[in-house]
């Protein structure tokens, strides 16, 4: 039993620091909400707009709009929100890249349900055109085709 406990503690002390950068990801900033459907019980259905600042590219902010289900289930975080969202990323200051960027990187990840659904933002780099492309997508699709819902935007790198 002591050996198992010692192994778990050792693994935790080795793995936890490696996960620290991923866990230190800054939470989005809520810009605002718009009610869309009245619900007699619980909060209304709504569209929320959040801002995510790129952690490795100074001066780039992404604005995501997405639907949130209201009612009693939505008020307690038990409802599954629809896979409907939009993204717009803009240069909000001088664009400065910190270090070398990979060609494809998930820069934000937010859980949207208690079990499986997550919304992710990936940053792709188009070196030929000198553009950062941001793609928002969900890990669960509701269609029979199996492809994830998504939306794309781009931020040019000025020279």
C-alpha positions in Angstrom: 0.0 0.0 0.0 2.8 2.4 0.9 4.5 1.6 -2.4 1.4 2.5 -4.4 0.9 5.7 -2.4 4.6 6.7 -3.0 4.2 5.9 -6.7 1.1 8.1 -7.0 2.7 11.0 -5.1 5.9 10.7 -7.3 3.8 10.6 -10.5 1.8 13.6 -9.3 4.9 15.6 -8.5 6.3 14.9 -12.0 3.1 15.2 -14.0 1.5 18.2 -12.2 4.3 20.7 -13.2 4.0 19.6 -16.8 0.3 20.3 -16.8 0.6 23.7 -15.0 0.8 25.8 -18.2 -2.3 24.1 -19.5 -4.1 24.6 -16.2 -3.0 28.2 -15.9 -5.0 29.2 -19.0 -6.8 32.4 -18.4 -10.6 32.3 -18.2 -12.5 34.2 -20.8 -13.9 37.7 -20.1 -17.7 38.0 -20.4 -18.5 40.9 -22.6 -22.3 40.6 -22.4 -25.4 38.6 -22.9 -28.6 39.0 -24.9 -31.8 37.1 -23.9 -33.4 35.3 -26.8 -36.3 33.1 -25.4 -38.4 33.8 -22.4 -38.5 31.0 -19.8 -41.2 31.0 -17.1 -38.9 29.1 -14.7 -35.2 29.6 -14.5 -33.2 32.1 -16.6 -34.0 32.8 -20.2 -32.2 31.2 -23.2 -29.4 33.6 -24.2 -26.5 34.4 -26.4 -23.3 35.2 -24.6 -20.2 37.0 -26.0 -16.9 36.2 -24.4 -13.4 37.5 -25.1 -10.3 35.2 -25.2 -6.9 36.8 -25.4 -4.3 34.7 -27.3 -1.8 33.5 -24.6 1.1 33.4 -27.1 0.3 36.3 -29.3 0.1 39.7 -27.7 -2.4 42.1 -29.2 -4.9 39.5 -30.6 -8.3 39.0 -29.0 -11.0 36.5 -30.1 -14.7 37.2 -29.5 -16.9 34.2 -29.4 -20.7 34.3 -29.4 -22.6 31.1 -28.4 -26.0 30.0 -27.4 -26.8 29.0 -23.8 -29.9 27.1 -22.8 -31.9 28.5 -20.0 -34.8 27.2 -18.0 -34.4 25.2 -14.8 -31.8 22.8 -16.2 -29.8 25.7 -17.7 -29.9 27.6 -14.5 -28.2 24.7 -12.6 -25.8 23.9 -15.4 -27.5 20.7 -16.4 -28.6 21.6 -19.9 -26.7 20.8 -23.0 -26.1 24.1 -24.9 -26.6 24.0 -28.7 -23.5 23.8 -30.9 -24.0 27.2 -32.4 -21.3 29.8 -32.2 -19.4 32.4 -34.2 -15.8 33.8 -33.9 -14.2 37.1 -34.7 -10.5 37.7 -33.9 -8.9 41.1 -34.2 -5.7 42.8 -33.6 -6.5 44.9 -30.5 -2.9 46.3 -30.2 0.5 45.7 -31.7 0.7 42.0 -32.6 3.7 40.4 -31.0 4.4 36.6 -31.2 6.1 35.2 -28.2 8.5 32.4 -29.3 7.9 30.1 -32.3 4.3 29.2 -33.0 3.4 25.7 -34.1 1.5 25.4 -37.4 -1.6 24.2 -35.4 -2.3 24.7 -31.7 -5.4 24.5 -29.5 -5.2 27.8 -27.6 -8.4 27.7 -25.7 -10.6 24.9 -24.4 -13.8 25.3 -22.4 -16.1 22.5 -21.1 -19.7 23.1 -22.2 -21.4 20.2 -20.5 -20.8 17.9 -17.5 -19.6 15.0 -19.7 -18.1 15.3 -23.1 -18.8 18.5 -24.9 -16.1 21.1 -25.2 -15.6 24.2 -27.3 -12.1 24.7 -28.6 -10.3 27.4 -30.4 -7.4 26.3 -32.6 -4.8 28.7 -34.0 -3.4 27.8 -37.4 -0.5 29.7 -39.0 -0.5 30.4 -42.8 3.2 31.2 -43.3 2.8 31.9 -47.0 0.2 34.7 -46.4 1.5 35.7 -43.0 -1.9 35.2 -41.4 -3.1 33.7 -38.1 -6.2 31.7 -38.7 -8.5 31.0 -35.7 -11.0 28.1 -35.8 -13.7 27.6 -33.1 -15.1 24.0 -33.0 -16.9 21.7 -30.7 -15.9 18.1 -29.7 -19.5 16.8 -30.2 -21.5 17.1 -33.3 -25.3 16.7 -33.5 -25.5 15.8 -37.2 -25.5 12.4 -38.8 -22.4 13.3 -40.9 -20.2 13.4 -37.8 -18.4 16.6 -38.6 -18.0 19.2 -35.9 -19.7 22.6 -35.9 -17.1 25.3 -36.6 -16.4 28.9 -37.6 -13.3 30.6 -38.8 -11.6 34.0 -38.8 -8.2 35.4 -39.6 -5.8 38.0 -38.3 -3.0 39.3 -40.7 0.4 39.8 -39.3 1.7 43.2 -40.3 5.3 43.7 -41.2 
